[in-house]
Amino acid sequence: MTGKVIVVTGGSSGMGAAMAEAFVEQGAKVGILDIAEEKGLALAKKLGKSAVYHQVDVTSKTAVEIAVNQVEDAFGPLTSFVNSAGVSEMVPFLESSEELWELTMNVNLKATFLCCQVAVTHMLQHGGGEILNMSSLSGKKASSWQTIYCASKFGVQGLTQSIAKEFADQNIRVNSICPGIVQTEMWEKLKYQYGQKRGIEPDKVMDYFKANVPMQRLVDLQDVVHSAIFLLTDKSSYLTGQSINLAGGEWME
Ligand SMILES: NC(=O)c1ccc[n+]([C@@H]2O[C@H](COP(=O)([O-])OP(=O)(O)OC[C@H]3O[C@@H](n4cnc5c(N)ncnc54)[C@H](O)[C@@H]3O)[C@@H](O)[C@H]2O)c1
């Protein structure tokens, strides 16, 4: 990935952090954009001169624009953009609040739209690039207690495909990854909510999921990293508007 300048939103934690670290190991320069400052700064420090952290709320287009300009000042023209910032809650449909709708839609869907606008604007100036949106299996299949999250991730699929189509002839590729369960911080809270939904102990939730995956294991962070590297490099040069299901055989559409 030498020569790549990659912005990763949600890069302070989970998949975003794993991707940022792997991209630097592969020779890229990385800008980490996240509201979580302490973890973002610690990761950037660990990664050294090839990474910078900017505290950004991705729901603010102005804040994203300023940060992307700062990343370009530090490392040169933006080549790639990863939207990994996200939030998730599991709540029965009739108990799902308007506030949760606003938060989830703003972070997962509207911010992806705004960040794609910023990324495409920069990429058009530099001859192209690649965008990767972190969607989810919940962007393809329904889940009870996850109505709002599913709606946001189904939306990410529509955004990804539409932007891909509009800029396919301008050397900008836009793809998504749809993982099943990845054991990140997101699940520290979700396992209690899912345990309540199924009537099982929170510490049995991951085993419950594993048992339902044909490969009998959950998504590993390295599975995400390998797909991301593929989608952000020329190895996937004829792919746009596509999504990779990291599902261990659980979902095939
Ligand atoms: N963990 C899973 O099982 C799973 C499965 C499929 C898809 N996903 C999706 O993958 C992405 C990454 O998830 P993760 O598991 O690494 O979660 P995570 O909670 O570990 O990381 C998410 C990051 O997003 C940041 N963030 C949240 N709101 C933000 C905002 N307004 N502005 C800037 N940053 C913000 C958080 O600070 C955090 O660092 C998310 O979009 C999530 O919906 C997760």
The ligand as an ORCA input file, in Angstrom:
! r2SCAN-3c Opt
* xyz 0 1
  N     -18.665     -5.431     15.512
  C     -19.513     -6.032     14.690
  O     -19.963     -7.158     14.956
  C     -19.912     -5.368     13.406
  C     -20.475     -6.181     12.410
  C     -20.829     -5.607     11.193
  C     -20.600     -4.267     10.966
  N     -20.053     -3.490     11.950
  C     -19.814     -2.081     11.615
  O     -18.425     -1.888     11.471
  C     -18.050     -0.562     11.864
  C     -16.989     -0.614     12.943
  O     -17.521     -1.269     14.083
  P     -16.624     -1.775     15.300
  O     -17.146     -3.101     15.685
  O     -15.185     -1.619     14.959
  O     -17.101     -0.749     16.424
  P     -16.303      0.045     17.565
  O     -17.368      0.504     18.508
  O     -15.176     -0.739     18.088
  O     -15.724      1.305     16.745
  C     -16.544      2.308     16.244
  C     -15.800      3.628     16.308
  O     -16.657      4.647     15.755
  C     -16.438      5.830     16.512
  N     -17.564      6.745     16.376
  C     -18.849      6.573     16.788
  N     -19.566      7.680     16.524
  C     -18.732      8.566     15.919
  C     -18.887      9.884     15.419
  N     -20.065     10.538     15.486
  N     -17.812     10.496     14.864
  C     -16.617      9.857     14.809
  N     -16.406      8.622     15.274
  C     -17.457      7.979     15.831
  C     -16.278      5.327     17.954
  O     -15.643      6.308     18.770
  C     -15.445      4.077     17.748
  O     -14.066      4.361     17.842
  C     -19.351      0.105     12.319
  O     -19.877      0.842     11.252
  C     -20.252     -1.080     12.650
  O     -21.614     -0.742     12.526
  C     -19.712     -4.016     13.159
*
